[in-house]
Amino acid sequence: MRFMMIVKATKDSEAGLPPNPELFEAMMRYNEELAKAGVLIAADGLHPSSGAIRISYPEPGGKPTIIDGPFSEAKELIAGYTLIEVRSREEAIEWAMRMPDPHGFGEGQIELRQVFEGPELTDNPELIADHAALMAELQKRTQS
């Protein structure tokens, strides 16, 4: 089971302020723990929404529109993510609870969401096999 820990943005992360050195070191130790446990897939911080692009589909079959950032409501934005693969929802919660406050100052908020697997999205065996092959290829690329 894959889970994404979504780190919510704050005013500081939207201002592009880097974490203080102590927090950065704590996050590195946490990511090392995840890696040593063999559950870490990816972990990255994101640039502020001032450099982001939002693509919207205003109507079915319509042409997508592009909106340049920044976007309002920092609490609805994402500052970073950690993607893990674990055996259960409970294990994902345990790992999420161990993450240091991602922004410090008691402002951190993490949203934990399970990632859909191919068979949850379709019952077409050909599409499930294609999805599995694609995931295996991606895993090979990231390991080399």
Backbone as CSV, one residue per row, in Angstrom:
resi,resn,N_x,N_y,N_z,CA_x,CA_y,CA_z,C_x,C_y,C_z
1,MET,0.840,-1.167,0.000,0.000,0.000,0.000,0.889,1.235,0.000
2,ARG,0.561,2.151,-0.891,1.318,3.402,-0.925,0.478,4.510,-0.299
3,PHE,1.166,5.365,0.428,0.529,6.518,1.057,1.369,7.748,0.784
4,MET,0.682,8.877,0.619,1.364,10.150,0.466,1.086,10.998,1.688
5,MET,2.166,11.475,2.293,2.053,12.446,3.375,2.180,13.814,2.710
6,ILE,1.105,14.550,2.691,1.072,15.858,2.039,1.305,16.915,3.110
7,VAL,2.372,17.672,2.953,2.688,18.738,3.903,2.004,20.012,3.419
8,LYS,1.116,20.534,4.235,0.383,21.744,3.883,1.302,22.963,3.961
9,ALA,1.048,23.939,3.107,1.840,25.164,3.055,1.480,26.093,4.215
10,THR,2.393,27.000,4.494,2.168,28.070,5.468,2.569,29.388,4.799
11,LYS,2.373,30.479,5.493,2.801,31.778,4.950,4.304,31.775,4.690
12,ASP,5.084,31.163,5.594,6.538,31.119,5.409,6.934,30.288,4.194
13,SER,6.315,29.116,4.018,6.679,28.286,2.860,6.251,28.969,1.566
14,GLU,5.131,29.665,1.601,4.677,30.401,0.407,5.563,31.613,0.130
15,ALA,6.251,32.112,1.170,7.195,33.219,0.989,8.551,32.700,0.508
16,GLY,8.694,31.372,0.422,9.940,30.777,-0.050,11.017,30.688,1.004
17,LEU,10.638,30.853,2.276,11.617,30.773,3.353,12.024,29.322,3.587
18,PRO,13.330,29.039,3.605,13.770,27.657,3.853,13.583,27.306,5.329
19,PRO,13.532,26.009,5.640,13.436,25.613,7.049,14.721,26.000,7.774
20,ASN,14.623,26.200,9.083,15.846,26.501,9.837,16.730,25.252,9.824
21,PRO,18.032,25.414,10.086,18.959,24.275,9.997,18.569,23.093,10.877
22,GLU,18.064,23.360,12.090,17.685,22.269,12.985,16.532,21.456,12.403
23,LEU,15.552,22.149,11.846,14.412,21.456,11.249,14.848,20.669,10.015
24,PHE,15.713,21.267,9.197,16.208,20.565,8.009,16.930,19.282,8.419
25,GLU,17.762,19.361,9.457,18.484,18.176,9.937,17.512,17.126,10.472
26,ALA,16.472,17.554,11.177,15.477,16.609,11.710,14.743,15.912,10.565
27,MET,14.408,16.655,9.527,13.720,16.058,8.371,14.648,15.071,7.653
28,MET,15.929,15.404,7.548,16.881,14.483,6.913,17.006,13.189,7.723
29,ARG,17.055,13.297,9.047,17.126,12.091,9.888,15.865,11.242,9.714
30,TYR,14.716,11.905,9.650,13.442,11.198,9.456,13.437,10.476,8.105
31,ASN,13.863,11.159,7.050,13.898,10.536,5.726,14.890,9.371,5.694
32,GLU,15.993,9.502,6.418,16.954,8.395,6.512,16.323,7.188,7.204
33,GLU,15.530,7.433,8.253,14.825,6.341,8.932,13.879,5.632,7.969
34,LEU,13.132,6.417,7.204,12.212,5.843,6.218,12.975,4.997,5.202
35,ALA,14.100,5.526,4.721,14.900,4.812,3.723,15.472,3.518,4.299
36,LYS,16.013,3.584,5.519,16.586,2.380,6.153,15.520,1.318,6.390
37,ALA,14.294,1.750,6.652,13.188,0.807,6.856,12.668,0.252,5.533
38,GLY,13.127,0.810,4.416,12.713,0.332,3.101,11.319,0.770,2.678
39,VAL,10.799,1.841,3.278,9.443,2.290,2.933,9.422,3.576,2.122
40,LEU,10.536,4.289,2.047,10.571,5.574,1.354,10.599,5.396,-0.159
41,ILE,9.691,6.072,-0.840,9.682,6.098,-2.303,10.206,7.448,-2.784
42,ALA,9.704,8.538,-2.197,10.120,9.887,-2.591,9.786,10.852,-1.467
43,ALA,10.558,11.940,-1.393,10.288,12.995,-0.416,10.871,14.286,-0.962
44,ASP,10.025,15.277,-1.162,10.484,16.535,-1.732,9.683,17.708,-1.195
45,GLY,10.355,18.844,-1.106,9.683,20.100,-0.833,9.356,20.758,-2.160
46,LEU,8.355,21.604,-2.162,7.926,22.274,-3.384,8.183,23.768,-3.300
47,HIS,8.496,24.369,-4.447,8.637,25.822,-4.514,7.283,26.463,-4.213
48,PRO,7.271,27.726,-3.804,6.005,28.412,-3.511,5.106,28.492,-4.740
49,SER,3.825,28.724,-4.501,2.865,28.787,-5.604,3.067,30.013,-6.492
50,SER,3.914,30.953,-6.069,4.168,32.130,-6.919,4.772,31.715,-8.259
51,GLY,5.440,30.578,-8.299,6.001,30.077,-9.552,5.204,28.930,-10.146
52,ALA,4.041,28.666,-9.572,3.238,27.524,-10.006,2.312,27.882,-11.163
53,ILE,1.825,26.869,-11.794,0.855,26.990,-12.883,-0.291,26.050,-12.565
54,ARG,-1.488,26.536,-12.661,-2.678,25.709,-12.444,-3.390,25.567,-13.788
55,ILE,-3.716,24.342,-14.137,-4.428,24.064,-15.384,-5.829,23.611,-15.016
56,SER,-6.818,24.330,-15.527,-8.220,24.045,-15.201,-8.979,23.619,-16.445
57,TYR,-9.943,22.755,-16.246,-10.818,22.292,-17.306,-12.208,22.840,-17.000
58,PRO,-12.546,23.991,-17.574,-13.780,24.673,-17.194,-15.064,23.974,-17.623
59,GLU,-14.992,23.125,-18.638,-16.183,22.410,-19.092,-15.772,21.075,-19.703
60,PRO,-16.640,20.076,-19.625,-16.301,18.762,-20.197,-15.962,18.890,-21.686
61,GLY,-14.823,18.336,-22.050,-14.391,18.375,-23.442,-13.864,19.727,-23.872
62,GLY,-13.864,20.694,-22.968,-13.401,22.041,-23.290,-11.893,22.147,-23.267
63,LYS,-11.400,23.250,-23.763,-9.973,23.506,-23.788,-9.505,23.916,-22.393
64,PRO,-8.410,23.330,-21.905,-7.916,23.707,-20.582,-7.406,25.147,-20.569
65,THR,-7.515,25.787,-19.412,-7.004,27.144,-19.250,-5.841,27.115,-18.261
66,ILE,-4.943,28.056,-18.433,-3.761,28.150,-17.576,-3.884,29.379,-16.692
67,ILE,-3.625,29.163,-15.395,-3.636,30.256,-14.429,-2.276,30.251,-13.746
68,ASP,-1.592,31.388,-13.769,-0.304,31.503,-13.101,-0.500,31.824,-11.628
69,GLY,0.396,31.282,-10.783,0.379,31.584,-9.356,0.866,32.996,-9.131
70,PRO,0.840,33.497,-7.929,0.550,32.760,-6.705,-0.944,32.529,-6.516
71,PHE,-1.238,31.549,-5.678,-2.624,31.219,-5.369,-2.916,31.621,-3.930
72,SER,-4.133,32.032,-3.687,-4.497,32.455,-2.331,-4.753,31.240,-1.448
73,GLU,-5.013,31.497,-0.193,-5.312,30.451,0.790,-4.157,29.459,0.940
74,ALA,-3.086,29.915,1.587,-1.912,29.060,1.810,-2.292,27.735,2.465
75,LYS,-3.311,27.735,3.340,-3.667,26.500,4.035,-4.206,25.428,3.099
76,GLU,-4.586,25.794,1.894,-5.079,24.827,0.918,-3.978,24.373,-0.040
77,LEU,-2.782,24.925,0.078,-1.686,24.614,-0.826,-0.763,23.568,-0.214
78,ILE,0.089,23.003,-1.058,1.015,21.949,-0.657,2.433,22.504,-0.678
79,ALA,3.188,22.253,0.404,4.573,22.700,0.489,5.547,21.559,0.204
80,GLY,5.081,20.322,0.300,5.946,19.182,0.061,5.186,17.886,0.259
81,TYR,5.895,16.779,0.036,5.250,15.475,0.167,6.291,14.411,0.474
82,THR,5.821,13.329,1.049,6.621,12.127,1.248,5.758,10.957,0.808
83,LEU,6.295,10.141,-0.067,5.575,8.981,-0.581,6.215,7.732,0.003
84,ILE,5.385,6.913,0.659,5.889,5.700,1.300,5.095,4.483,0.842
85,GLU,5.716,3.318,0.964,5.025,2.053,0.693,5.123,1.211,1.954
86,VAL,3.965,0.878,2.513,3.882,0.174,3.789,2.882,-0.975,3.686
87,ARG,2.789,-1.762,4.762,1.893,-2.917,4.761,0.457,-2.572,5.132
88,SER,0.263,-1.456,5.848,-1.090,-1.167,6.325,-1.295,0.325,6.546
89,ARG,-2.559,0.686,6.687,-2.921,2.070,7.004,-2.332,2.459,8.358
90,GLU,-2.368,1.532,9.300,-1.847,1.789,10.632,-0.353,2.095,10.595
91,GLU,0.396,1.344,9.769,1.834,1.599,9.649,2.072,2.981,9.031
92,ALA,1.259,3.352,8.052,1.387,4.686,7.439,1.152,5.773,8.483
93,ILE,0.152,5.586,9.328,-0.133,6.557,10.388,1.041,6.640,11.361
94,GLU,1.610,5.476,11.712,2.763,5.459,12.623,3.915,6.286,12.062
95,TRP,4.216,6.091,10.772,5.299,6.854,10.148,4.958,8.336,10.089
96,ALA,3.731,8.663,9.743,3.330,10.075,9.660,3.435,10.756,11.021
97,MET,3.094,10.043,12.077,3.160,10.602,13.429,4.597,10.874,13.867
98,ARG,5.557,10.217,13.234,6.967,10.399,13.587,7.610,11.562,12.836
99,MET,6.933,12.089,11.814,7.509,13.192,11.047,7.640,14.422,11.943
100,PRO,8.804,15.078,11.892,8.936,16.329,12.651,7.944,17.367,12.120
101,ASP,7.559,18.315,12.983,6.689,19.406,12.547,7.323,20.012,11.297
102,PRO,6.686,19.867,10.116,7.347,20.234,8.865,7.686,21.712,8.716
103,HIS,7.087,22.579,9.497,7.401,24.012,9.393,7.954,24.569,10.695
104,GLY,7.899,23.798,11.755,8.287,24.318,13.053,7.204,25.276,13.547
105,PHE,7.415,25.874,14.639,6.509,26.893,15.187,5.103,26.373,15.447
106,GLY,4.889,25.051,15.459,3.565,24.509,15.695,2.583,24.770,14.571
107,GLU,3.083,25.075,13.370,2.206,25.382,12.233,2.071,24.228,11.254
108,GLY,2.823,23.150,11.475,2.827,22.053,10.519,1.505,21.305,10.484
109,GLN,1.157,20.874,9.290,-0.033,20.044,9.108,0.262,19.061,7.987
110,ILE,-0.019,17.787,8.263,0.219,16.728,7.283,-1.111,16.058,6.975
111,GLU,-1.374,15.871,5.701,-2.551,15.115,5.273,-2.041,13.783,4.742
112,LEU,-2.588,12.691,5.238,-2.159,11.350,4.837,-3.215,10.756,3.921
113,ARG,-2.818,10.401,2.691,-3.768,9.871,1.713,-3.220,8.616,1.065
114,GLN,-4.074,7.605,0.943,-3.672,6.371,0.272,-3.702,6.590,-1.231
115,VAL,-2.724,6.015,-1.911,-2.613,6.106,-3.367,-3.409,4.960,-3.981
116,PHE,-4.193,5.249,-5.009,-4.927,4.202,-5.712,-3.964,3.236,-6.381
117,GLU,-4.283,1.977,-6.364,-3.551,0.953,-7.107,-4.383,0.615,-8.345
118,GLY,-3.748,0.133,-9.402,-4.428,-0.154,-10.663,-5.742,-0.911,-10.534
119,PRO,-5.765,-2.040,-9.817,-7.008,-2.817,-9.716,-8.160,-2.075,-9.029
120,GLU,-7.863,-1.021,-8.283,-8.930,-0.239,-7.650,-9.623,0.680,-8.654
121,LEU,-8.962,0.925,-9.776,-9.471,1.881,-10.752,-10.181,1.237,-11.935
122,THR,-9.866,-0.037,-12.192,-10.466,-0.712,-13.341,-10.474,-2.218,-13.098
123,ASP,-11.390,-2.906,-13.776,-11.377,-4.370,-13.710,-10.894,-4.965,-15.037
124,ASN,-10.382,-4.098,-15.927,-9.847,-4.527,-17.218,-8.460,-5.135,-16.993
125,PRO,-8.312,-6.484,-17.186,-7.032,-7.142,-16.907,-5.870,-6.592,-17.739
126,GLU,-6.149,-6.178,-18.960,-5.094,-5.644,-19.823,-4.567,-4.314,-19.264
127,LEU,-5.470,-3.452,-18.847,-5.054,-2.175,-18.270,-4.325,-2.365,-16.941
128,ILE,-4.773,-3.320,-16.138,-4.101,-3.613,-14.865,-2.679,-4.106,-15.136
129,ALA,-2.515,-4.991,-16.119,-1.184,-5.499,-16.477,-0.295,-4.376,-17.013
130,ASP,-0.854,-3.502,-17.842,-0.090,-2.366,-18.377,0.366,-1.444,-17.249
131,HIS,-0.523,-1.196,-16.303,-0.183,-0.343,-15.160,0.922,-0.980,-14.330
132,ALA,0.823,-2.276,-14.063,1.842,-2.985,-13.286,3.196,-2.934,-14.002
133,ALA,3.195,-3.106,-15.317,4.436,-3.053,-16.093,5.052,-1.655,-16.033
134,LEU,4.228,-0.635,-16.120,4.712,0.740,-16.040,5.325,1.015,-14.665
135,MET,4.662,0.585,-13.603,5.178,0.786,-12.252,6.494,0.041,-12.053
136,ALA,6.603,-1.169,-12.594,7.846,-1.947,-12.484,8.984,-1.232,-13.224
137,GLU,8.692,-0.681,-14.386,9.705,0.052,-15.156,10.158,1.305,-14.408
138,LEU,9.217,2.020,-13.827,9.575,3.211,-13.058,10.434,2.844,-11.855
139,GLN,10.110,1.753,-11.199,10.881,1.320,-10.038,12.305,0.960,-10.453
140,LYS,12.460,0.295,-11.591,13.796,-0.044,-12.089,14.607,1.220,-12.345
141,ARG,13.984,2.229,-12.947,14.686,3.480,-13.262,15.144,4.197,-12.011
142,THR,14.310,4.210,-10.978,14.674,4.931,-9.758,15.733,4.190,-8.953
143,GLN,15.875,2.889,-9.170,16.869,2.113,-8.437,18.227,2.114,-9.131
144,SER,18.272,2.552,-10.371,19.575,2.544,-11.067,20.224,3.905,-11.085
